[in-house]
Amino acid sequence: MWCSNNSLNYIDSLSKEVEYIASRDTTISGSRGGHASILLWYALNKRGFNGLQQDVNECVEKAIYLHNRLRDHGIGVMRNKFSNIVVFERPLDDAFARRWMLANKGNLSHVVALQHVTMEKLDLFVREFLENRSIWYKDNNGGKKAHCIAEDIGAKNCACSFHKKLIS
């Protein structure tokens, strides 16, 4: 047998659960190999400054689009200026979060709008999120209400029943 139970105990003691990737990190201090650095160098040289600038602008536009779609539907959401990351209330269903590979931490989830993400995919995500959310909170679903995430993303970005009244 290549690995004894004792070895597995060492691995378990050295690894730690990372909530936002829903996995254990088994690398030393979160280290990674050098292969990614070479690929990044190649991509930077191939795309050039103008190509990278175009990619960044498109990603930020997608993030703005997602932010506005969620906000317009009453979802607590935040995006920093010039950022392609959209932070919003965590879905109540872990299966939904896994399906969309959402990074979750506490009461928050986030989406990173990258080059491969299309507007159609963002529309599908919003549509499914809203459909599921209506089920999660239907008739207060046993008293469940949208989490107050004001402490995490600010009161003006929170869509809980309390902060919605303050902003309206």
Backbone hydrogen bonds, N-H to C=O, Kabsch-Sander energy under -0.5 kcal/mol:
donor,donor_aa,acceptor,acceptor_aa,energy
8,L,4,S,-1.8
9,N,5,N,-1.8
10,Y,6,N,-1.6
11,I,7,S,-2.2
12,D,8,L,-2.7
13,S,9,N,-2.2
14,L,10,Y,-1.6
15,S,11,I,-1.5
16,K,25,D,-1.3
18,V,23,S,-3.2
19,E,17,E,-0.6
21,I,18,V,-1.2
22,A,18,V,-0.6
22,A,19,E,-1.2
23,S,18,V,-1.5
25,D,16,K,-2.8
26,T,24,R,-0.7
29,S,27,T,-0.6
30,G,27,T,-1.1
31,S,28,I,-1.9
38,I,34,G,-1.5
39,L,35,H,-2.1
40,L,36,A,-2.5
41,W,37,S,-2.4
42,Y,38,I,-2.3
43,A,39,L,-2.5
44,L,40,L,-2.7
45,N,41,W,-2.2
46,K,42,Y,-2.5
47,R,43,A,-2.6
48,G,44,L,-1.9
51,G,47,R,-0.9
52,L,48,G,-2.3
53,Q,49,F,-2.6
54,Q,50,N,-2.2
55,D,51,G,-2.2
56,V,52,L,-2.6
57,N,53,Q,-2.4
58,E,54,Q,-2.3
59,C,55,D,-2.3
60,V,56,V,-2.6
61,E,57,N,-2.3
62,K,58,E,-2.0
63,A,59,C,-2.1
64,I,60,V,-2.6
65,Y,61,E,-2.4
66,L,62,K,-2.6
67,H,63,A,-2.8
68,N,64,I,-2.7
69,R,65,Y,-2.4
70,L,66,L,-2.5
71,R,67,H,-2.7
72,D,68,N,-2.8
73,H,69,R,-0.8
73,H,70,L,-0.8
74,G,71,R,-2.1
75,I,70,L,-2.2
77,V,157,N,-1.2
78,M,87,V,-2.8
83,S,80,N,-2.1
86,V,111,V,-2.8
87,V,78,M,-2.9
87,V,85,I,-0.5
88,F,109,S,-2.5
89,E,76,G,-1.5
90,R,107,N,-2.8
94,D,92,L,-0.7
97,A,93,D,-1.9
98,R,94,D,-2.5
99,R,95,A,-2.6
100,W,96,F,-2.0
101,M,98,R,-1.0
102,L,97,A,-2.8
103,A,110,H,-1.3
104,N,102,L,-0.7
105,K,108,L,-2.6
108,L,105,K,-2.1
109,S,88,F,-2.6
110,H,103,A,-1.4
111,V,86,V,-2.3
113,A,84,N,-3.0
113,A,111,V,-0.6
114,L,112,V,-0.9
117,V,114,L,-1.4
122,L,118,T,-2.1
123,D,119,M,-2.7
124,L,120,E,-2.4
125,F,121,K,-2.4
126,V,122,L,-2.6
127,R,123,D,-2.7
128,E,124,L,-2.7
129,F,125,F,-2.8
130,L,126,V,-2.7
131,E,127,R,-2.4
132,N,128,E,-2.6
133,R,129,F,-2.7
134,S,130,L,-2.1
135,I,131,E,-0.9
136,W,132,N,-2.7
137,Y,133,R,-2.2
138,K,135,I,-0.9
140,N,137,Y,-1.9
141,N,138,K,-3.3
142,G,139,D,-0.7
144,K,140,N,-2.9
149,I,147,H,-0.7
152,D,149,I,-0.7
153,I,149,I,-2.7
154,G,150,A,-2.5
157,N,154,G,-1.3
158,C,154,G,-0.7
158,C,155,A,-0.8
164,K,160,C,-2.6
165,K,161,S,-1.2
166,L,162,F,-1.3
167,I,163,H,-2.1
168,S,164,K,-2.0
